[in-house]
Amino acid sequence: MRYKKPVSVLVVIHSPALNILLLERAAHPGYWQSVTGSQEDDETLISTAVREVAEETGIVATPADLVDWQQSNVFEIFPEWRHRYAPGVTHNTEHVFSLEVPRGTPVRTAPDEHLGHCWLPLAEAAAKVFSWSNRDAILALPQRRHP
């Protein structure tokens, strides 16, 4: 069995007006989040972010399009998802990025991963996500975006 690396990215996708793109997890209806995903093999973190954005939303971005916050969060992996990781792995390190896209950018979610998507104003998006690290990143976005 090939285990997931306990290293991931969180990419907060937003419009210039700070509307936030959220995705609803297929495996957990009602769980909303920004783009997330695990690093694969020898991939760089920015490459992981670019790949996950394309896989989960259909949005094609380049490394230069993303803002690397140079911030990481460590959190406990939910017990129901630990079987994806090597035995004994209980925590994940998540690296935060953001991506500004034009208003009206088409989104195509991966049906095996997500039930759908929505765009919400910043405060509503922060209140809707299930992850504290996602909430905190959304709330910090006004200070972290491109100047």
C-alpha positions in Angstrom: 0.0 0.0 0.0 1.2 3.5 -0.8 0.7 5.9 2.1 0.0 9.6 1.9 2.7 11.9 3.1 1.7 13.9 6.2 2.5 17.1 4.4 -0.2 19.0 2.6 -1.2 22.4 1.1 -4.1 24.6 1.8 -4.9 27.1 -1.1 -7.4 29.8 -0.4 -8.9 30.9 -3.8 -10.5 34.3 -3.9 -11.8 37.0 -6.1 -10.4 40.6 -6.1 -13.4 41.5 -3.9 -12.4 38.8 -1.4 -15.2 36.3 -2.2 -13.9 32.9 -1.2 -14.3 29.7 -3.2 -15.3 26.8 -1.0 -15.7 23.1 -2.0 -18.0 20.6 -0.3 -16.4 17.2 0.4 -18.0 14.3 -1.3 -17.1 11.9 1.6 -18.5 14.3 4.2 -21.5 16.3 2.9 -21.7 19.5 4.8 -17.9 19.8 5.3 -16.8 22.8 3.3 -13.2 23.8 2.7 -10.7 25.5 0.5 -8.5 23.5 -1.9 -6.3 21.0 0.1 -4.1 18.1 -0.8 -1.1 16.0 0.1 2.4 16.4 -1.4 3.3 13.6 -3.7 6.7 12.0 -4.1 9.5 14.6 -4.6 7.1 17.4 -5.6 7.7 20.9 -4.3 5.1 22.5 -2.2 4.2 25.1 -4.9 3.9 22.3 -7.4 1.5 20.5 -5.0 -0.5 23.7 -4.7 -0.7 24.1 -8.5 -1.6 20.5 -9.1 -4.3 20.4 -6.4 -5.9 23.7 -7.6 -6.2 22.1 -11.1 -7.4 18.7 -9.9 -10.0 20.1 -7.5 -11.3 23.2 -9.4 -10.2 22.9 -13.0 -8.5 26.3 -12.6 -5.1 26.4 -14.3 -2.6 28.4 -12.3 1.2 28.8 -12.5 3.6 29.0 -9.5 3.9 32.7 -10.1 0.1 33.1 -9.6 0.1 31.7 -6.1 1.1 33.6 -2.9 3.2 31.4 -0.6 2.5 32.6 2.9 5.6 30.9 4.3 3.3 29.6 7.0 2.6 26.1 8.2 0.1 24.6 10.6 0.4 21.2 12.4 -2.9 19.5 13.2 -4.1 16.1 14.2 -5.3 13.9 11.4 -9.0 12.9 12.0 -9.0 9.2 13.1 -11.3 8.3 10.2 -8.6 9.4 7.7 -5.5 7.9 9.4 -5.7 4.7 7.5 -4.4 6.7 4.5 -1.1 7.3 6.3 1.7 5.1 7.5 1.1 3.3 10.9 1.7 5.7 13.8 1.3 8.9 11.8 -1.2 11.1 13.7 -0.3 14.7 12.6 -0.1 16.5 9.3 1.9 19.7 8.4 -0.1 22.0 6.2 1.4 24.8 4.1 -0.7 27.8 3.3 -1.1 29.5 -0.1 -3.6 31.8 -1.7 -4.7 32.4 -5.3 -6.6 35.4 -6.7 -8.7 34.7 -9.7 -10.9 37.1 -11.7 -14.6 37.2 -10.8 -16.5 34.7 -12.8 -13.7 32.3 -13.2 -15.3 28.9 -14.2 -14.9 26.1 -11.6 -15.1 22.4 -12.4 -15.0 20.3 -9.2 -13.8 16.7 -9.2 -17.0 14.7 -8.5 -15.2 11.9 -6.7 -13.8 14.5 -4.2 -16.5 17.2 -4.1 -20.2 17.6 -4.3 -20.1 21.2 -5.4 -18.8 24.6 -4.8 -19.8 28.1 -3.8 -18.4 31.6 -3.6 -19.0 33.4 -0.3 -18.0 36.7 1.3 -14.9 36.4 3.6 -16.7 36.3 6.9 -19.4 33.8 5.7 -16.7 31.6 4.2 -14.7 31.7 7.4 -17.8 30.6 9.4 -18.7 27.8 7.0 -15.4 25.9 6.8 -14.9 22.9 9.2 -11.1 23.4 9.7 -9.6 25.9 12.2 -6.6 26.4 9.9 -8.8 27.1 6.9 -10.9 29.6 9.0 -7.7 31.4 10.2 -6.3 31.6 6.7 -9.5 33.0 5.3 -9.6 35.6 8.1 -5.9 36.5 7.5 -6.3 36.9 3.7 -6.8 40.7 3.6 -3.3 41.1 5.1 -1.7 38.3 3.1 -2.7 38.9 -0.5 -0.6 40.6 -3.2 -0.1 44.3 -2.6 
